[in-house]
Amino acid sequence: MEFIFYRVVNKFFKNPVRIHHRFVVAEQISFISIPIWGLVALIIKSNTNYLGLFIYSALVGTCAEYLVGRFAASVFRHKVYSYSYAKLGSYTSYFSIPFWGGAGVLFYLIGQWVHL
């Protein structure tokens, strides 16, 4: 979907739609701490250990991002994501691993709330 949007916008406008923002390492580390502190607060509040789910989701999400990025680069000959720091095989980043873990825990909690 992002690739199609990119092609359509580039057809009508000369400059591609991209946001170039340079993060310093301290900002990236502070972003990583958000899902980790959320996990710590959740464990303290609910007396339930979500650490296993967090680690499993982080591994599955990172592997899926890597495989989808590699597949899109080979099929469309265009990288969907471009990482500048802490690249993990040029298709994902070490900095995105905690967010995949946090997303897995969040989806699990939403599923419990909706009774799935």
N, CA, C and O atoms as CSV, one atom per row, in Angstrom:
chain,resi,resn,atom,element,x,y,z
A,1,MET,N,N,0.818,-1.181,0.000
A,1,MET,CA,C,0.000,0.000,0.000
A,1,MET,C,C,0.870,1.257,0.000
A,1,MET,O,O,0.617,2.203,-0.746
A,2,GLU,N,N,1.889,1.249,0.840
A,2,GLU,CA,C,2.792,2.399,0.902
A,2,GLU,C,C,3.530,2.582,-0.424
A,2,GLU,O,O,3.771,3.709,-0.858
A,3,PHE,N,N,3.885,1.469,-1.059
A,3,PHE,CA,C,4.590,1.525,-2.322
A,3,PHE,C,C,3.708,2.120,-3.417
A,3,PHE,O,O,4.182,2.915,-4.229
A,4,ILE,N,N,2.436,1.745,-3.445
A,4,ILE,CA,C,1.504,2.288,-4.448
A,4,ILE,C,C,1.320,3.784,-4.226
A,4,ILE,O,O,1.327,4.554,-5.187
A,5,PHE,N,N,1.156,4.208,-2.976
A,5,PHE,CA,C,1.025,5.625,-2.658
A,5,PHE,C,C,2.260,6.390,-3.122
A,5,PHE,O,O,2.153,7.471,-3.700
A,6,TYR,N,N,3.433,5.813,-2.862
A,6,TYR,CA,C,4.695,6.442,-3.264
A,6,TYR,C,C,4.741,6.634,-4.785
A,6,TYR,O,O,5.132,7.698,-5.264
A,7,ARG,N,N,4.346,5.615,-5.537
A,7,ARG,CA,C,4.372,5.709,-7.007
A,7,ARG,C,C,3.382,6.745,-7.534
A,7,ARG,O,O,3.706,7.501,-8.449
A,8,VAL,N,N,2.185,6.785,-6.967
A,8,VAL,CA,C,1.169,7.739,-7.429
A,8,VAL,C,C,1.612,9.172,-7.142
A,8,VAL,O,O,1.481,10.042,-8.003
A,9,VAL,N,N,2.127,9.424,-5.959
A,9,VAL,CA,C,2.561,10.772,-5.596
A,9,VAL,C,C,3.752,11.197,-6.455
A,9,VAL,O,O,3.819,12.348,-6.886
A,10,ASN,N,N,4.687,10.289,-6.709
A,10,ASN,CA,C,5.837,10.630,-7.539
A,10,ASN,C,C,5.448,10.909,-8.984
A,10,ASN,O,O,6.140,11.649,-9.683
A,11,LYS,N,N,4.350,10.326,-9.431
A,11,LYS,CA,C,3.899,10.568,-10.799
A,11,LYS,C,C,3.374,11.998,-10.967
A,11,LYS,O,O,3.558,12.607,-12.021
A,12,PHE,N,N,2.731,12.523,-9.945
A,12,PHE,CA,C,2.124,13.841,-10.041
A,12,PHE,C,C,2.986,14.972,-9.499
A,12,PHE,O,O,2.805,16.126,-9.887
A,13,PHE,N,N,3.912,14.657,-8.616
A,13,PHE,CA,C,4.767,15.678,-8.028
A,13,PHE,C,C,6.221,15.342,-8.298
A,13,PHE,O,O,6.582,14.170,-8.404
A,14,LYS,N,N,7.050,16.356,-8.410
A,14,LYS,CA,C,8.464,16.132,-8.706
A,14,LYS,C,C,9.247,15.630,-7.499
A,14,LYS,O,O,10.129,14.784,-7.643
A,15,ASN,N,N,8.935,16.139,-6.313
A,15,ASN,CA,C,9.651,15.731,-5.107
A,15,ASN,C,C,8.901,14.593,-4.423
A,15,ASN,O,O,7.691,14.691,-4.220
A,16,PRO,N,N,9.578,13.546,-4.075
A,16,PRO,CA,C,8.894,12.442,-3.387
A,16,PRO,C,C,8.454,12.856,-1.988
A,16,PRO,O,O,9.050,13.730,-1.359
A,17,VAL,N,N,7.409,12.210,-1.526
A,17,VAL,CA,C,6.902,12.494,-0.194
A,17,VAL,C,C,7.707,11.668,0.800
A,17,VAL,O,O,7.469,10.472,0.968
A,18,ARG,N,N,8.638,12.302,1.441
A,18,ARG,CA,C,9.453,11.651,2.457
A,18,ARG,C,C,9.763,12.669,3.537
A,18,ARG,O,O,9.942,13.858,3.271
A,19,ILE,N,N,9.820,12.185,4.730
A,19,ILE,CA,C,10.192,13.033,5.853
A,19,ILE,C,C,11.575,12.592,6.291
A,19,ILE,O,O,11.770,11.448,6.701
A,20,HIS,N,N,12.524,13.491,6.204
A,20,HIS,CA,C,13.889,13.184,6.616
A,20,HIS,C,C,14.150,13.883,7.943
A,20,HIS,O,O,14.273,15.106,8.008
A,21,HIS,N,N,14.229,13.101,8.972
A,21,HIS,CA,C,14.501,13.646,10.296
A,21,HIS,C,C,15.626,12.827,10.891
A,21,HIS,O,O,15.541,11.601,10.950
A,22,ARG,N,N,16.660,13.481,11.323
A,22,ARG,CA,C,17.805,12.795,11.917
A,22,ARG,C,C,17.600,12.691,13.426
A,22,ARG,O,O,17.530,13.701,14.127
A,23,PHE,N,N,17.506,11.481,13.903
A,23,PHE,CA,C,17.424,11.248,15.333
A,23,PHE,C,C,18.821,11.024,15.870
A,23,PHE,O,O,19.639,10.352,15.242
A,24,VAL,N,N,19.083,11.575,17.006
A,24,VAL,CA,C,20.325,11.241,17.681
A,24,VAL,C,C,20.081,9.967,18.487
A,24,VAL,O,O,18.938,9.597,18.753
A,25,VAL,N,N,21.157,9.312,18.867
A,25,VAL,CA,C,21.036,8.023,19.544
A,25,VAL,C,C,20.262,8.151,20.852
A,25,VAL,O,O,19.509,7.244,21.206
A,26,ALA,N,N,20.429,9.250,21.572
A,26,ALA,CA,C,19.700,9.440,22.828
A,26,ALA,C,C,18.185,9.465,22.598
A,26,ALA,O,O,17.435,8.916,23.405
A,27,GLU,N,N,17.728,10.087,21.520
A,27,GLU,CA,C,16.300,10.104,21.204
A,27,GLU,C,C,15.809,8.705,20.874
A,27,GLU,O,O,14.716,8.320,21.288
A,28,GLN,N,N,16.604,7.939,20.132
A,28,GLN,CA,C,16.199,6.586,19.780
A,28,GLN,C,C,16.129,5.695,21.011
A,28,GLN,O,O,15.224,4.868,21.122
A,29,ILE,N,N,17.055,5.847,21.920
A,29,ILE,CA,C,17.027,5.052,23.145
A,29,ILE,C,C,15.824,5.436,23.996
A,29,ILE,O,O,15.215,4.571,24.626
A,30,SER,N,N,15.472,6.722,24.025
A,30,SER,CA,C,14.292,7.120,24.789
A,30,SER,C,C,13.023,6.560,24.153
A,30,SER,O,O,12.091,6.204,24.875
A,31,PHE,N,N,12.956,6.473,22.825
A,31,PHE,CA,C,11.807,5.858,22.166
A,31,PHE,C,C,11.712,4.373,22.501
A,31,PHE,O,O,10.615,3.847,22.687
A,32,ILE,N,N,12.848,3.700,22.579
A,32,ILE,CA,C,12.862,2.279,22.919
A,32,ILE,C,C,12.342,2.057,24.323
A,32,ILE,O,O,11.695,1.046,24.593
A,33,SER,N,N,12.615,2.982,25.214
A,33,SER,CA,C,12.222,2.788,26.609
A,33,SER,C,C,10.714,2.861,26.812
A,33,SER,O,O,10.217,2.374,27.828
A,34,ILE,N,N,9.976,3.447,25.890
A,34,ILE,CA,C,8.523,3.583,26.057
A,34,ILE,C,C,7.839,2.217,26.191
A,34,ILE,O,O,7.133,2.015,27.179
A,35,PRO,N,N,8.003,1.268,25.261
A,35,PRO,CA,C,7.334,-0.023,25.451
A,35,PRO,C,C,7.903,-0.825,26.616
A,35,PRO,O,O,7.179,-1.604,27.235
A,36,ILE,N,N,9.171,-0.650,26.921
A,36,ILE,CA,C,9.768,-1.393,28.030
A,36,ILE,C,C,9.207,-0.907,29.361
A,36,ILE,O,O,8.863,-1.726,30.213
A,37,TRP,N,N,9.104,0.413,29.561
A,37,TRP,CA,C,8.516,0.934,30.792
A,37,TRP,C,C,7.035,0.603,30.867
A,37,TRP,O,O,6.508,0.375,31.956
A,38,GLY,N,N,6.365,0.573,29.742
A,38,GLY,CA,C,4.964,0.155,29.729
A,38,GLY,C,C,4.804,-1.291,30.177
A,38,GLY,O,O,3.867,-1.622,30.903
A,39,LEU,N,N,5.721,-2.149,29.743
A,39,LEU,CA,C,5.694,-3.550,30.163
A,39,LEU,C,C,5.947,-3.674,31.663
A,39,LEU,O,O,5.272,-4.442,32.348
A,40,VAL,N,N,6.916,-2.921,32.170
A,40,VAL,CA,C,7.220,-2.956,33.600
A,40,VAL,C,C,6.007,-2.496,34.410
A,40,VAL,O,O,5.668,-3.115,35.419
A,41,ALA,N,N,5.354,-1.423,33.980
A,41,ALA,CA,C,4.164,-0.934,34.691
A,41,ALA,C,C,3.036,-1.957,34.636
A,41,ALA,O,O,2.315,-2.140,35.617
A,42,LEU,N,N,2.880,-2.623,33.500
A,42,LEU,CA,C,1.833,-3.631,33.356
A,42,LEU,C,C,2.081,-4.824,34.271
A,42,LEU,O,O,1.148,-5.344,34.885
A,43,ILE,N,N,3.322,-5.255,34.364
A,43,ILE,CA,C,3.658,-6.381,35.240
A,43,ILE,C,C,3.426,-6.010,36.700
A,43,ILE,O,O,2.910,-6.823,37.467
A,44,ILE,N,N,3.799,-4.796,37.093
A,44,ILE,CA,C,3.609,-4.362,38.475
A,44,ILE,C,C,2.127,-4.229,38.813
A,44,ILE,O,O,1.691,-4.630,39.892
A,45,LYS,N,N,1.357,-3.664,37.883
A,45,LYS,CA,C,-0.054,-3.398,38.150
A,45,LYS,C,C,-0.894,-4.667,38.157
A,45,LYS,O,O,-1.766,-4.822,39.012
A,46,SER,N,N,-0.652,-5.567,37.231
A,46,SER,CA,C,-1.557,-6.705,37.077
A,46,SER,C,C,-1.058,-7.984,37.731
A,46,SER,O,O,-1.776,-8.983,37.755
A,47,ASN,N,N,0.145,-7.969,38.257
A,47,ASN,CA,C,0.744,-9.160,38.865
A,47,ASN,C,C,0.764,-10.346,37.902
A,47,ASN,O,O,0.724,-11.498,38.334
A,48,THR,N,N,0.824,-10.072,36.622
A,48,THR,CA,C,0.903,-11.107,35.597
A,48,THR,C,C,2.186,-10.895,34.823
A,48,THR,O,O,2.589,-9.762,34.563
A,49,ASN,N,N,2.816,-11.981,34.462
A,49,ASN,CA,C,4.080,-11.882,33.751
A,49,ASN,C,C,3.831,-11.910,32.243
A,49,ASN,O,O,3.539,-12.961,31.673
A,50,TYR,N,N,3.949,-10.762,31.615
A,50,TYR,CA,C,3.802,-10.649,30.174
A,50,TYR,C,C,5.155,-10.655,29.467
A,50,TYR,O,O,5.233,-10.411,28.263
A,51,LEU,N,N,6.206,-10.929,30.209
A,51,LEU,CA,C,7.553,-10.878,29.632
A,51,LEU,C,C,7.729,-11.905,28.517
A,51,LEU,O,O,8.323,-11.594,27.485
A,52,GLY,N,N,7.227,-13.111,28.704
A,52,GLY,CA,C,7.333,-14.141,27.668
A,52,GLY,C,C,6.618,-13.735,26.388
A,52,GLY,O,O,7.149,-13.917,25.293
A,53,LEU,N,N,5.411,-13.184,26.523
A,53,LEU,CA,C,4.658,-12.703,25.363
A,53,LEU,C,C,5.390,-11.553,24.685
A,53,LEU,O,O,5.428,-11.471,23.457
A,54,PHE,N,N,5.972,-10.664,25.491
A,54,PHE,CA,C,6.723,-9.530,24.953
A,54,PHE,C,C,7.901,-10.016,24.111
A,54,PHE,O,O,8.110,-9.529,23.000
A,55,ILE,N,N,8.665,-10.966,24.629
A,55,ILE,CA,C,9.838,-11.472,23.909
A,55,ILE,C,C,9.416,-12.224,22.653
A,55,ILE,O,O,10.020,-12.049,21.594
A,56,TYR,N,N,8.389,-13.056,22.761
A,56,TYR,CA,C,7.895,-13.798,21.596
A,56,TYR,C,C,7.403,-12.847,20.507
A,56,TYR,O,O,7.733,-13.021,19.334
A,57,SER,N,N,6.621,-11.850,20.888
A,57,SER,CA,C,6.107,-10.873,19.910
A,57,SER,C,C,7.242,-10.083,19.277
A,57,SER,O,O,7.204,-9.785,18.083
A,58,ALA,N,N,8.252,-9.744,20.072
A,58,ALA,CA,C,9.393,-8.998,19.537
A,58,ALA,C,C,10.123,-9.826,18.482
A,58,ALA,O,O,10.494,-9.303,17.431
A,59,LEU,N,N,10.329,-11.103,18.754
A,59,LEU,CA,C,11.022,-11.968,17.783
A,59,LEU,C,C,10.195,-12.174,16.518
A,59,LEU,O,O,10.710,-12.042,15.408
A,60,VAL,N,N,8.916,-12.497,16.685
A,60,VAL,CA,C,8.047,-12.744,15.522
A,60,VAL,C,C,7.875,-11.472,14.699
A,60,VAL,O,O,7.958,-11.518,13.472
A,61,GLY,N,N,7.639,-10.346,15.352
A,61,GLY,CA,C,7.448,-9.080,14.632
A,61,GLY,C,C,8.693,-8.645,13.879
A,61,GLY,O,O,8.605,-8.175,12.745
A,62,THR,N,N,9.855,-8.800,14.508
A,62,THR,CA,C,11.110,-8.419,13.851
A,62,THR,C,C,11.387,-9.315,12.652
A,62,THR,O,O,11.790,-8.833,11.594
A,63,CYS,N,N,11.174,-10.609,12.814
A,63,CYS,CA,C,11.380,-11.539,11.686
A,63,CYS,C,C,10.400,-11.240,10.550
A,63,CYS,O,O,10.771,-11.271,9.377
A,64,ALA,N,N,9.149,-10.950,10.908
A,64,ALA,CA,C,8.154,-10.629,9.877
A,64,ALA,C,C,8.512,-9.334,9.148
A,64,ALA,O,O,8.380,-9.255,7.926
A,65,GLU,N,N,8.961,-8.326,9.885
A,65,GLU,CA,C,9.354,-7.064,9.240
A,65,GLU,C,C,10.536,-7.285,8.298
A,65,GLU,O,O,10.575,-6.733,7.198
A,66,TYR,N,N,11.490,-8.089,8.736
A,66,TYR,CA,C,12.655,-8.380,7.901
A,66,TYR,C,C,12.234,-9.108,6.621
A,66,TYR,O,O,12.659,-8.742,5.525
A,67,LEU,N,N,11.401,-10.137,6.766
A,67,LEU,CA,C,10.991,-10.919,5.599
A,67,LEU,C,C,10.124,-10.117,4.635
A,67,LEU,O,O,10.288,-10.223,3.420
A,68,VAL,N,N,9.202,-9.316,5.167
A,68,VAL,CA,C,8.360,-8.482,4.304
A,68,VAL,C,C,9.204,-7.423,3.605
A,68,VAL,O,O,9.004,-7.155,2.420
A,69,GLY,N,N,10.137,-6.824,4.322
A,69,GLY,CA,C,11.012,-5.824,3.707
A,69,GLY,C,C,11.886,-6.423,2.625
A,69,GLY,O,O,12.089,-5.815,1.574
A,70,ARG,N,N,12.402,-7.607,2.881
A,70,ARG,CA,C,13.241,-8.278,1.873
A,70,ARG,C,C,12.410,-8.695,0.663
A,70,ARG,O,O,12.855,-8.552,-0.476
A,71,PHE,N,N,11.210,-9.207,0.906
A,71,PHE,CA,C,10.318,-9.599,-0.185
A,71,PHE,C,C,9.940,-8.394,-1.043
A,71,PHE,O,O,9.986,-8.463,-2.272
A,72,ALA,N,N,9.564,-7.287,-0.392
A,72,ALA,CA,C,9.180,-6.085,-1.141
A,72,ALA,C,C,10.351,-5.543,-1.942
A,72,ALA,O,O,10.167,-5.075,-3.065
A,73,ALA,N,N,11.559,-5.601,-1.377
A,73,ALA,CA,C,12.736,-5.106,-2.100
A,73,ALA,C,C,13.040,-5.987,-3.305
A,73,ALA,O,O,13.485,-5.483,-4.336
A,74,SER,N,N,12.813,-7.281,-3.197
A,74,SER,CA,C,13.109,-8.157,-4.331
A,74,SER,C,C,12.025,-8.095,-5.399
A,74,SER,O,O,12.328,-8.186,-6.588
A,75,VAL,N,N,10.765,-7.943,-4.993
A,75,VAL,CA,C,9.670,-7.913,-5.968
A,75,VAL,C,C,9.538,-6.546,-6.619
A,75,VAL,O,O,9.451,-6.447,-7.843
A,76,PHE,N,N,9.522,-5.486,-5.809
A,76,PHE,CA,C,9.284,-4.141,-6.331
A,76,PHE,C,C,10.568,-3.381,-6.643
A,76,PHE,O,O,10.520,-2.280,-7.193
A,77,ARG,N,N,11.703,-3.957,-6.298
A,77,ARG,CA,C,13.016,-3.333,-6.502
A,77,ARG,C,C,13.092,-1.953,-5.827
A,77,ARG,O,O,13.704,-1.013,-6.333
A,78,HIS,N,N,12.451,-1.887,-4.680
A,78,HIS,CA,C,12.418,-0.645,-3.911
A,78,HIS,C,C,12.285,-1.009,-2.439
A,78,HIS,O,O,11.430,-1.813,-2.070
A,79,LYS,N,N,13.140,-0.411,-1.589
A,79,LYS,CA,C,13.050,-0.674,-0.159
A,79,LYS,C,C,11.869,0.074,0.434
A,79,LYS,O,O,11.679,1.263,0.177
A,80,VAL,N,N,11.090,-0.624,1.218
A,80,VAL,CA,C,9.943,-0.011,1.857
A,80,VAL,C,C,10.394,0.878,3.010
A,80,VAL,O,O,9.859,1.968,3.208
A,81,TYR,N,N,11.378,0.406,3.767
A,81,TYR,CA,C,11.897,1.148,4.904
A,81,TYR,C,C,13.364,1.447,4.668
A,81,TYR,O,O,14.057,0.683,3.996
A,82,SER,N,N,13.838,2.548,5.213
A,82,SER,CA,C,15.273,2.802,5.180
A,82,SER,C,C,15.709,3.189,6.583
A,82,SER,O,O,15.230,4.170,7.152
A,83,TYR,N,N,16.612,2.411,7.120
A,83,TYR,CA,C,17.110,2.631,8.467
A,83,TYR,C,C,18.522,3.185,8.400
A,83,TYR,O,O,19.337,2.735,7.595
A,84,SER,N,N,18.806,4.163,9.246
A,84,SER,CA,C,20.125,4.772,9.271
A,84,SER,C,C,20.993,4.223,10.392
A,84,SER,O,O,22.204,4.076,10.228
A,85,TYR,N,N,20.385,3.923,11.521
A,85,TYR,CA,C,21.137,3.485,12.690
A,85,TYR,C,C,20.723,2.077,13.085
A,85,TYR,O,O,19.570,1.683,12.913
A,86,ALA,N,N,21.663,1.338,13.608
A,86,ALA,CA,C,21.423,0.002,14.170
A,86,ALA,C,C,20.665,-0.899,13.203
A,86,ALA,O,O,19.686,-1.544,13.578
A,87,LYS,N,N,21.121,-0.936,11.975
A,87,LYS,CA,C,20.471,-1.770,10.960
A,87,LYS,C,C,20.617,-3.239,11.327
A,87,LYS,O,O,21.646,-3.672,11.846
A,88,LEU,N,N,19.585,-3.977,11.051
A,88,LEU,CA,C,19.599,-5.418,11.243
A,88,LEU,C,C,19.324,-6.042,9.883
A,88,LEU,O,O,18.173,-6.308,9.536
A,89,GLY,N,N,20.372,-6.271,9.124
A,89,GLY,CA,C,20.215,-6.843,7.791
A,89,GLY,C,C,19.651,-5.883,6.765
A,89,GLY,O,O,19.183,-6.329,5.718
A,90,SER,N,N,19.673,-4.606,7.015
A,90,SER,CA,C,19.248,-3.561,6.093
A,90,SER,C,C,17.733,-3.513,5.872
A,90,SER,O,O,17.255,-2.665,5.118
A,91,TYR,N,N,16.969,-4.404,6.512
A,91,TYR,CA,C,15.515,-4.405,6.333
A,91,TYR,C,C,14.759,-4.123,7.625
A,91,TYR,O,O,13.540,-3.950,7.600
A,92,THR,N,N,15.447,-4.076,8.729
A,92,THR,CA,C,14.849,-3.742,10.010
A,92,THR,C,C,15.935,-3.140,10.897
A,92,THR,O,O,17.084,-3.002,10.478
A,93,SER,N,N,15.568,-2.791,12.105
A,93,SER,CA,C,16.505,-2.140,13.012
A,93,SER,C,C,16.377,-2.737,14.408
A,93,SER,O,O,15.316,-3.220,14.803
A,94,TYR,N,N,17.471,-2.694,15.135
A,94,TYR,CA,C,17.435,-3.138,16.521
A,94,TYR,C,C,16.500,-2.274,17.355
A,94,TYR,O,O,15.945,-2.736,18.352
A,95,PHE,N,N,16.325,-1.022,16.949
A,95,PHE,CA,C,15.480,-0.103,17.699
A,95,PHE,C,C,13.997,-0.428,17.562
A,95,PHE,O,O,13.200,0.021,18.386
A,96,SER,N,N,13.605,-1.192,16.551
A,96,SER,CA,C,12.187,-1.524,16.387
A,96,SER,C,C,11.782,-2.776,17.156
A,96,SER,O,O,10.591,-3.060,17.276
A,97,ILE,N,N,12.740,-3.524,17.677
A,97,ILE,CA,C,12.425,-4.779,18.372
A,97,ILE,C,C,11.504,-4.555,19.577
A,97,ILE,O,O,10.515,-5.276,19.704
A,98,PRO,N,N,11.778,-3.587,20.473
A,98,PRO,CA,C,10.862,-3.403,21.613
A,98,PRO,C,C,9.456,-2.982,21.204
A,98,PRO,O,O,8.491,-3.305,21.896
A,99,PHE,N,N,9.330,-2.271,20.097
A,99,PHE,CA,C,8.001,-1.864,19.656
A,99,PHE,C,C,7.176,-3.055,19.183
A,99,PHE,O,O,5.962,-3.085,19.385
A,100,TRP,N,N,7.825,-4.042,18.553
A,100,TRP,CA,C,7.115,-5.259,18.170
A,100,TRP,C,C,6.657,-6.003,19.404
A,100,TRP,O,O,5.547,-6.534,19.424
A,101,GLY,N,N,7.489,-6.056,20.439
A,101,GLY,CA,C,7.088,-6.693,21.693
A,101,GLY,C,C,5.919,-5.985,22.339
A,101,GLY,O,O,4.970,-6.622,22.796
A,102,GLY,N,N,5.988,-4.659,22.376
A,102,GLY,CA,C,4.887,-3.877,22.931
A,102,GLY,C,C,3.606,-4.034,22.132
A,102,GLY,O,O,2.516,-4.076,22.703
A,103,ALA,N,N,3.731,-4.119,20.821
A,103,ALA,CA,C,2.546,-4.301,19.974
A,103,ALA,C,C,1.890,-5.656,20.245
A,103,ALA,O,O,0.664,-5.756,20.277
A,104,GLY,N,N,2.694,-6.686,20.437
A,104,GLY,CA,C,2.140,-8.007,20.736
A,104,GLY,C,C,1.377,-8.027,22.046
A,104,GLY,O,O,0.288,-8.596,22.122
A,105,VAL,N,N,1.936,-7.411,23.077
A,105,VAL,CA,C,1.251,-7.347,24.371
A,105,VAL,C,C,-0.016,-6.508,24.248
A,105,VAL,O,O,-1.054,-6.864,24.804
A,106,LEU,N,N,0.066,-5.400,23.524
A,106,LEU,CA,C,-1.102,-4.536,23.342
A,106,LEU,C,C,-2.220,-5.265,22.602
A,106,LEU,O,O,-3.380,-5.179,23.002
A,107,PHE,N,N,-1.885,-5.986,21.521
A,107,PHE,CA,C,-2.904,-6.739,20.782
A,107,PHE,C,C,-3.508,-7.840,21.651
A,107,PHE,O,O,-4.706,-8.108,21.563
A,108,TYR,N,N,-2.697,-8.472,22.481
A,108,TYR,CA,C,-3.213,-9.497,23.392
A,108,TYR,C,C,-4.202,-8.883,24.389
A,108,TYR,O,O,-5.268,-9.446,24.637
A,109,LEU,N,N,-3.848,-7.739,24.954
A,109,LEU,CA,C,-4.734,-7.093,25.927
A,109,LEU,C,C,-6.025,-6.604,25.275
A,109,LEU,O,O,-7.095,-6.692,25.877
A,110,ILE,N,N,-5.932,-6.090,24.051
A,110,ILE,CA,C,-7.153,-5.682,23.330
A,110,ILE,C,C,-8.026,-6.889,23.062
A,110,ILE,O,O,-9.249,-6.821,23.192
A,111,GLY,N,N,-7.394,-8.009,22.683
A,111,GLY,CA,C,-8.164,-9.241,22.465
A,111,GLY,C,C,-8.853,-9.727,23.729
A,111,GLY,O,O,-9.983,-10.211,23.668
A,112,GLN,N,N,-8.187,-9.604,24.878
A,112,GLN,CA,C,-8.817,-9.976,26.149
A,112,GLN,C,C,-9.969,-9.029,26.480
A,112,GLN,O,O,-10.997,-9.459,27.004
A,113,TRP,N,N,-9.802,-7.756,26.179
A,113,TRP,CA,C,-10.827,-6.767,26.472
A,113,TRP,C,C,-12.070,-6.983,25.612
A,113,TRP,O,O,-13.194,-6.781,26.074
A,114,VAL,N,N,-11.863,-7.397,24.352
A,114,VAL,CA,C,-12.960,-7.619,23.416
A,114,VAL,C,C,-13.513,-9.039,23.557
A,114,VAL,O,O,-14.521,-9.376,22.936
A,115,HIS,N,N,-12.869,-9.853,24.353
A,115,HIS,CA,C,-13.261,-11.247,24.595
A,115,HIS,C,C,-13.084,-12.110,23.359
A,115,HIS,O,O,-13.991,-12.849,22.974
A,116,LEU,N,N,-11.914,-12.016,22.740
A,116,LEU,CA,C,-11.594,-12.887,21.601
A,116,LEU,C,C,-10.858,-14.108,22.065
A,116,LEU,O,O,-10.503,-14.961,21.252
